[in-house]
Amino acid sequence: MRFVSWNVNGLRAVLKKNFYEVFDQFGADVFALQETKCQPDQVELDLPGYHQFFSAAEKKGYSGTAVFCKDKPLCVLRGLGDEYLDAEGRLLALEFEQFWMVDVYTPNSQAELARIDHRMQWDDAFRDFCKGLEEGTMPDGSARSPKPVVICGDFNVARHDIDLKNPDRNRGASGFSDEERGKIEQLVDAGFVDTFRYLHPDAEGKYSWWSYKFNARKTNAGWRLDYFFVSEQLADKIEGAWIYDEVFGSDHCPVGLELAL
């Protein structure tokens, strides 16, 4: 089963570029987007054979997530179940027969870590949310069948020095602060596997985001901010994990996962 995740930095913008070409190229069973920057009624997508789901921010032109899937989900959740944290449309969770699929666009802590407290609150709530789905607890406290979880999206953090071009220069900055890196390690410690590093533990120079400044993409001065995590029980099902850095259209490139499901 093939999964693809892409921060498109504006769905309406990438639709004028190469979205359909990229979408058709992968033929994914589940294709997840982040930073859609639109309300569902502002786009009309021609994706035959796919069900379409959106979670939009209250603020127009900001944040947002979307998932397109071949199989109809059993249940769809738009948000963590927290009115404050869910105002920006940063999460979609879809239940399928064998697993939960969670698409996330993690808040940026911003320059000078101005939004780090919000980011920490989000990270804790997100980890609890995913663990709850895995254990069969819905956000409202109701019970459901326990299922493994597949998580994808833009996490706005590079885990290790190997995950960005200039770690020493960026240490402590937004996206590479001890606080943010600590939270993503807590997600791993909670039982979620970083699929790319699971298969490619020592791969260098593999990034998913490049600043539009300073010719960063041309010189591959990038960061790995986009991930697929899976519940530990799915680790032996991981058949492939990719960073498609040859794909343009956004300041992020797509990332992919193949699971034997």
Secondary structure as the mmCIF struct_conf table of DSSP 4:
data_model
#
loop_
_struct_conf.conf_type_id
_struct_conf.id
_struct_conf.beg_label_comp_id
_struct_conf.beg_label_asym_id
_struct_conf.beg_label_seq_id
_struct_conf.end_label_comp_id
_struct_conf.end_label_asym_id
_struct_conf.end_label_seq_id
STRN STRN1 ARG A 2 ASN A 7
BEND BEND1 ASN A 9 ASN A 9
HELX_RH_AL_P HELX_RH_AL_P1 LEU A 11 LEU A 15
TURN_TY1_P TURN_TY1_P1 LYS A 16 ASN A 18
HELX_RH_AL_P HELX_RH_AL_P2 PHE A 19 PHE A 26
BEND BEND2 ASP A 29 ASP A 29
STRN STRN2 VAL A 30 GLN A 34
BEND BEND3 CYS A 38 CYS A 38
HELX_RH_3T_P HELX_RH_3T_P1 PRO A 40 GLN A 42
TURN_TY1_P TURN_TY1_P2 PRO A 48 GLY A 49
STRN STRN3 HIS A 51 SER A 55
BEND BEND4 GLU A 58 LYS A 59
TURN_TY1_P TURN_TY1_P3 LYS A 60 GLY A 61
BEND BEND5 TYR A 62 TYR A 62
STRN STRN4 THR A 65 CYS A 69
BEND BEND6 LYS A 70 ASP A 71
HELX_LH_PP_P HELX_LH_PP_P1 LYS A 72 PRO A 73
BEND BEND7 LEU A 74 LEU A 74
STRN STRN5 CYS A 75 LEU A 77
BEND BEND8 GLY A 79 GLY A 79
BEND BEND9 GLY A 81 GLY A 81
TURN_TY1_P TURN_TY1_P4 GLU A 83 TYR A 84
HELX_RH_3T_P HELX_RH_3T_P2 LEU A 85 GLU A 88
STRN STRN6 LEU A 91 GLU A 95
BEND BEND10 GLU A 97 GLN A 98
STRN STRN7 TRP A 100 TYR A 105
HELX_LH_PP_P HELX_LH_PP_P2 THR A 106 ASN A 108
HELX_RH_3T_P HELX_RH_3T_P3 ALA A 111 LEU A 113
TURN_TY1_P TURN_TY1_P5 ALA A 114 ARG A 115
HELX_RH_AL_P HELX_RH_AL_P3 ILE A 116 GLU A 135
TURN_TY1_P TURN_TY1_P6 GLY A 136 GLY A 136
STRN STRN8 THR A 137 THR A 137
TURN_TY1_P TURN_TY1_P7 PRO A 139 ASP A 140
BEND BEND11 GLY A 141 GLY A 141
STRN STRN9 ALA A 143 ALA A 143
STRN STRN10 VAL A 149 ASP A 154
BEND BEND12 ASN A 156 ASN A 156
BEND BEND13 HIS A 160 HIS A 160
HELX_RH_3T_P HELX_RH_3T_P4 ASP A 161 ASP A 163
STRN STRN11 LEU A 164 LEU A 164
BEND BEND14 LYS A 165 LYS A 165
HELX_RH_AL_P HELX_RH_AL_P4 PRO A 167 ASN A 170
TURN_TY1_P TURN_TY1_P8 ARG A 171 GLY A 172
BEND BEND15 ALA A 173 ALA A 173
TURN_TY1_P TURN_TY1_P9 SER A 174 GLY A 175
BEND BEND16 PHE A 176 PHE A 176
HELX_RH_AL_P HELX_RH_AL_P5 ASP A 178 ASP A 189
TURN_TY1_P TURN_TY1_P10 ALA A 190 GLY A 191
STRN STRN12 PHE A 192 ASP A 194
HELX_RH_AL_P HELX_RH_AL_P6 THR A 195 LEU A 199
TURN_TY1_P TURN_TY1_P11 PRO A 201 ASP A 202
BEND BEND17 GLY A 205 GLY A 205
BEND BEND18 SER A 208 SER A 208
STRN STRN13 TRP A 209 TRP A 210
BEND BEND19 TYR A 212 LYS A 213
TURN_TY1_P TURN_TY1_P12 PHE A 214 ASN A 220
STRN STRN14 GLY A 222 TRP A 223
STRN STRN15 ASP A 226 SER A 231
HELX_RH_3T_P HELX_RH_3T_P5 GLU A 232 LYS A 237
STRN STRN16 ILE A 238 ILE A 243
TURN_TY1_P TURN_TY1_P13 ASP A 245 GLU A 246
BEND BEND20 GLY A 249 ASP A 251
STRN STRN17 HIS A 252 HIS A 252
STRN STRN18 VAL A 255 LEU A 259
#
